[in-house]
Amino acid sequence: MNTYKVLGLMSGTSLDGLDLCYCLIKNDTDNWSFEIIETKSVSYESELKVKLKDSIHLKADELLRFHNEYGFWLGNEAKKFILEKKLEIDFIASHGHTTHHQSENGLTFQIGSGQHLANASGQKVICDFRTNDVALGGQGAPLVPIGDKLFFSTYDFCLNLGGISNISFNENRKRVAYDIGLANMVLNHITQKSDLAFDAGGKLARSGQLNLPMLDQLNDLEYYSLPYPKSIGYEWFIEKVVPIVESFTDSMENKLHTAIHHICEQVAQQVKSHTQQNSTLFVTGGGALNEYLVETLQEKLGAAIQVIVPEKKLIEFKEALVFALMGALRFENKINVLKSVTGSKRDSSSGVMYLPS
């Protein structure tokens, strides 16, 4: 058995902060398992959060400078965590933070320079997991389904509710996955307009009323009618979604209520199109902590499809855990990105290794 002591780093499109997940990744003759040992979430200070949010608009030289700065910041945060918890590390596996994702143009970019991260932390780093798949003609996303396949295959469906909602499942003996559409990104956008970071537990959304014209316009977004494999990024959200949300003069509560119904209708539609009964839907990501969202989703799915929400630690750190797995797979030069998920020419072992100096 090979056991790897890995620190997984994840920053998602919802801009909640940096997730650090120190775990043991075990490979017993290609039977992979995990144990989460220590975790930490670092909220972004307002200045960094704004810069990450607006990084899509930076000029090339400014973006590359920020890429290096953010890598240095990641390395410092990792080093503090390692020293604080007295951890032994084989390597850090970092997703970075996606600033640009235009797979149709062969472009994806995650800032957080691996060399700066390695130098600042003093640790070996594996990162840049998406670029190779895009170079092979794939979407470069979603990547978490390799973890669903190797860690959580007992569930019929795995749903991640981060900034974006994505799903994975087995179809014709292959793992299939794609971005369904909106999740926390739109909810946080609505609350932040009123200087509120997020709607804790969905309490505000629960008190709102449905805005049918807004719901109809969101449901009519062209992306939902496209075949998979498919993926979306922040650019799509800014260009297609924000204009709809902001075109309506309505209360924050009503917009949140409507957005949750939209999210759940789209997820339920996709799940039901692949099963009708006696299925399990395993839900993680920040949206799984939104009680009103989970209740609404179960209601729209019906009793035949059971929504399963795990313990809070796994909800919050599953993505960081999976990138730790992807790092271990890359270390062994084994497949960590699936062509059946991304639509690329072939499966690949993706990720670039950096050594500290």
C-alpha positions in Angstrom: 0.0 0.0 0.0 1.2 3.5 -0.9 0.2 6.2 1.6 0.6 9.9 0.7 0.5 12.8 3.2 -1.0 15.5 1.1 -2.2 19.1 1.7 -5.0 19.9 -0.7 -5.7 23.5 -1.5 -8.9 24.8 -3.1 -10.4 28.2 -3.9 -13.7 28.1 -5.7 -15.8 30.5 -7.8 -18.0 31.5 -4.9 -14.9 33.3 -3.4 -15.7 32.0 0.1 -12.0 31.7 0.8 -9.1 29.1 0.7 -9.8 25.6 1.9 -6.9 23.6 3.3 -7.3 19.8 3.7 -4.5 17.7 5.1 -5.3 14.1 4.5 -3.9 10.6 4.0 -4.5 9.3 0.5 -4.0 5.5 0.3 -3.6 3.3 -2.7 -4.0 -0.4 -2.0 -3.5 -2.1 -5.4 -5.6 0.6 -7.1 -8.3 0.7 -4.4 -8.1 4.3 -3.2 -9.2 5.6 0.2 -8.8 8.7 2.3 -8.6 9.9 5.9 -9.1 13.6 6.6 -6.7 14.6 9.4 -6.8 18.4 9.7 -8.7 21.2 7.9 -8.8 25.0 7.8 -10.7 27.7 5.9 -9.1 31.1 5.4 -11.6 33.8 4.5 -10.4 36.3 2.0 -9.8 39.8 3.2 -11.9 42.3 1.3 -9.1 43.7 -0.8 -7.9 40.2 -2.0 -11.5 39.1 -2.5 -12.2 42.1 -4.8 -9.0 41.6 -6.7 -9.8 37.9 -7.3 -13.3 38.8 -8.4 -12.1 41.5 -10.8 -9.0 39.6 -12.0 -10.8 38.6 -15.2 -10.4 42.3 -16.3 -6.7 42.6 -15.6 -4.2 43.2 -18.4 -1.9 40.3 -19.2 1.1 41.6 -17.3 -1.0 42.6 -14.3 -2.6 39.1 -14.3 0.7 37.4 -14.4 2.0 39.6 -11.5 -1.1 38.7 -9.5 -0.6 35.0 -10.4 2.8 35.2 -8.7 1.6 37.2 -5.7 -1.3 34.8 -5.1 1.0 31.8 -5.4 3.2 33.4 -2.7 0.1 34.1 -0.6 -1.0 30.4 -0.9 2.5 29.2 0.1 2.5 31.4 3.2 -0.9 30.2 4.2 0.1 26.6 3.7 3.3 27.1 5.7 1.4 28.6 8.6 -1.0 25.7 8.6 1.8 23.1 8.4 3.7 24.7 11.3 0.6 25.3 13.4 -0.5 21.7 13.1 3.0 20.2 13.1 2.3 18.3 9.9 4.5 16.0 7.8 3.9 16.7 4.1 4.8 14.7 1.0 3.5 17.4 -1.3 0.9 20.1 -1.7 -1.8 19.7 -4.4 -3.2 23.0 -5.4 -6.2 23.9 -7.6 -5.4 27.6 -7.5 -8.2 30.0 -8.4 -9.8 30.1 -11.8 -9.7 33.5 -13.4 -10.4 32.6 -17.0 -12.3 29.5 -18.3 -13.1 29.6 -22.1 -12.8 26.0 -23.1 -14.4 26.7 -26.5 -11.4 28.9 -27.2 -8.9 26.4 -25.7 -8.3 28.6 -22.7 -8.3 28.0 -19.0 -6.2 29.7 -16.3 -5.9 29.1 -12.6 -3.7 31.7 -10.8 -1.4 30.7 -7.9 2.1 30.2 -9.4 3.3 26.7 -8.4 6.9 27.9 -8.2 6.0 30.8 -5.9 3.8 28.5 -3.8 6.6 25.9 -3.5 9.3 28.5 -2.6 7.0 30.2 0.0 5.9 26.9 1.6 9.2 25.0 1.3 7.2 22.0 0.0 6.9 20.1 -3.3 3.8 21.3 -5.2 1.6 19.7 -7.8 -0.8 22.1 -9.6 -2.2 23.2 -12.9 -4.6 20.3 -13.3 -6.8 21.7 -16.1 -4.5 23.0 -18.8 -3.4 19.6 -20.3 -7.0 18.5 -20.7 -7.9 21.7 -22.6 -4.8 21.2 -24.8 -6.3 17.8 -25.6 -9.5 19.3 -26.7 -11.4 18.9 -23.5 -13.4 21.2 -21.3 -10.8 21.1 -18.5 -13.8 20.7 -16.2 -15.2 19.3 -14.0 -12.3 17.5 -12.4 -13.9 16.4 -9.1 -15.6 13.3 -10.8 -12.3 11.3 -10.5 -12.8 11.5 -6.7 -16.5 10.6 -7.1 -15.4 7.5 -9.0 -12.6 6.4 -6.7 -14.0 7.6 -3.3 -17.8 7.8 -3.6 -19.0 5.3 -6.1 -21.6 3.8 -3.7 -23.9 6.7 -4.5 -25.8 6.9 -7.8 -25.2 10.6 -8.3 -22.6 13.0 -6.8 -23.7 16.7 -6.8 -21.4 19.5 -5.9 -23.0 22.8 -5.0 -20.1 25.3 -5.1 -20.2 28.6 -7.0 -21.4 26.4 -9.9 -23.5 23.2 -9.6 -22.0 20.1 -11.2 -22.9 16.5 -11.2 -21.3 13.1 -11.9 -22.6 9.6 -12.4 -22.0 6.3 -14.2 -23.4 5.9 -17.6 -22.7 2.9 -19.8 -19.9 1.9 -17.5 -18.2 5.3 -17.8 -18.1 8.2 -15.5 -20.0 11.2 -16.9 -20.0 14.7 -15.4 -20.8 18.2 -16.4 -21.6 21.6 -15.0 -25.4 21.9 -14.6 -25.5 25.6 -14.0 -25.9 28.1 -11.2 -25.4 27.5 -7.4 -23.8 29.7 -4.7 -22.4 32.2 -7.2 -25.8 33.8 -7.9 -26.9 33.5 -4.3 -23.8 35.3 -3.0 -24.1 37.9 -5.7 -27.6 38.8 -4.6 -26.7 39.0 -0.9 -23.5 40.9 -1.5 -25.5 43.7 -3.2 -26.8 44.3 0.4 -23.4 44.0 2.0 -24.1 40.5 3.3 -21.6 37.8 2.6 -24.1 34.9 2.2 -27.6 33.8 3.3 -26.9 31.5 6.2 -29.0 28.3 6.0 -31.2 29.9 3.3 -33.2 31.8 6.0 -33.7 34.9 3.9 -34.6 32.8 0.8 -37.1 30.9 2.7 -38.9 34.1 3.7 -39.2 35.3 0.1 -41.7 34.9 -2.7 -41.3 33.6 -6.2 -40.6 36.1 -9.0 -42.0 34.1 -12.0 -40.6 36.4 -14.8 -37.1 36.2 -13.3 -37.4 32.4 -12.9 -38.6 32.0 -16.5 -35.7 34.1 -17.8 -33.1 32.1 -15.8 -34.6 28.8 -16.9 -34.5 29.9 -20.5 -30.7 30.5 -20.5 -29.3 28.8 -23.7 -26.6 26.9 -21.7 -29.2 24.6 -20.2 -30.2 23.2 -23.6 -26.6 22.4 -24.7 -25.5 18.7 -24.7 -22.8 17.6 -22.3 -19.8 17.5 -21.8 -20.1 21.2 -21.0 -18.8 23.6 -18.5 -19.2 27.3 -17.5 -17.1 29.9 -15.7 -17.3 33.3 -14.2 -17.4 34.9 -17.6 -20.7 33.2 -18.4 -22.1 34.3 -15.1 -21.2 38.0 -15.7 -22.4 38.0 -19.3 -25.6 36.0 -19.1 -26.8 35.8 -15.5 -26.1 39.1 -13.8 -28.0 41.2 -16.4 -31.1 39.0 -15.7 -30.9 39.3 -11.9 -30.2 43.0 -11.9 -33.0 43.8 -14.4 -35.6 43.1 -11.8 -36.4 45.6 -9.0 -37.3 43.2 -6.2 -36.3 42.4 -2.6 -33.2 40.4 -1.8 -35.4 37.8 -0.2 -37.5 37.3 -3.3 -34.5 37.1 -5.6 -32.8 34.6 -3.3 -36.1 32.5 -3.2 -36.4 32.6 -7.0 -32.7 31.7 -7.5 -32.9 28.7 -5.2 -36.0 27.4 -7.1 -34.1 27.9 -10.4 -31.1 26.0 -9.1 -33.2 23.1 -7.8 -35.3 22.9 -10.9 -32.3 22.6 -13.1 -30.6 20.0 -10.9 -33.8 18.0 -10.5 -34.4 18.0 -14.3 -30.9 16.6 -14.9 -31.1 13.9 -12.2 -34.6 12.8 -13.3 -33.5 12.6 -16.9 -31.1 9.8 -15.9 -33.2 8.0 -13.3 -36.7 7.8 -12.0 -36.6 5.8 -8.8 -34.6 4.3 -5.9 -31.6 6.5 -6.4 -29.2 8.3 -4.1 -27.9 11.8 -4.6 -24.8 12.7 -2.6 -24.6 16.4 -2.1 -21.5 18.4 -1.0 -20.2 21.9 -1.5 -21.3 25.1 0.4 -24.8 24.8 -1.0 -25.3 21.6 1.0 -25.2 23.8 4.1 -28.2 25.8 2.8 -31.1 24.0 4.5 -33.7 25.7 2.4 -31.9 24.8 -0.8 -31.6 21.1 0.2 -35.3 21.0 1.3 -36.4 22.5 -2.0 -34.2 20.1 -4.0 -35.6 17.1 -2.2 -39.2 18.4 -2.8 -38.5 18.8 -6.6 -36.9 15.4 -6.9 -39.6 13.5 -5.1 -39.4 10.7 -2.6 -37.9 8.2 -5.1 -34.6 10.0 -5.2 -32.9 10.4 -1.8 -30.8 13.4 -1.1 -27.9 12.5 1.2 -25.9 15.3 2.9 -22.7 14.0 4.7 -20.9 15.5 7.7 -20.0 19.1 7.6 -16.3 18.5 7.2 -16.7 16.5 4.0 -19.3 19.0 2.7 -16.8 21.8 3.1 -13.6 20.1 2.1 -14.5 17.5 -0.5 -13.0 19.5 -3.4 -9.7 20.1 -1.6 -9.6 16.4 -0.7 -10.2 15.4 -4.4 -7.3 17.7 -5.5 -5.1 15.9 -3.0 -6.2 12.7 -4.6 -5.4 14.2 -8.1 -2.0 15.1 -6.8 -1.4 11.5 -5.6 -2.6 10.1 -8.9 -0.3 12.5 -10.8 2.6 11.4 -8.6 2.0 7.8 -9.6 1.5 8.9 -13.3 -2.0 7.5 -13.2 -5.2 8.8 -14.9 -6.7 11.7 -13.0 -8.7 13.4 -15.7 -11.4 11.4 -17.6 -12.2 12.0 -21.3 -15.7 10.7 -20.6 -16.2 13.7 -18.4 -14.4 16.5 -20.2 -14.8 15.4 -23.9 -11.0 15.4 -24.5 -9.2 13.1 -26.9 -8.0 10.8 -24.2 -7.7 10.2 -20.5 -4.7 11.9 -19.0 -2.5 12.2 -15.9 -2.5 16.0 -15.5 -0.7 18.4 -13.2 2.7 20.0 -13.1 5.3 19.5 -10.3 7.3 22.3 -8.8 10.2 21.9 -6.3 11.1 24.5 -3.7 14.3 26.4 -4.0 
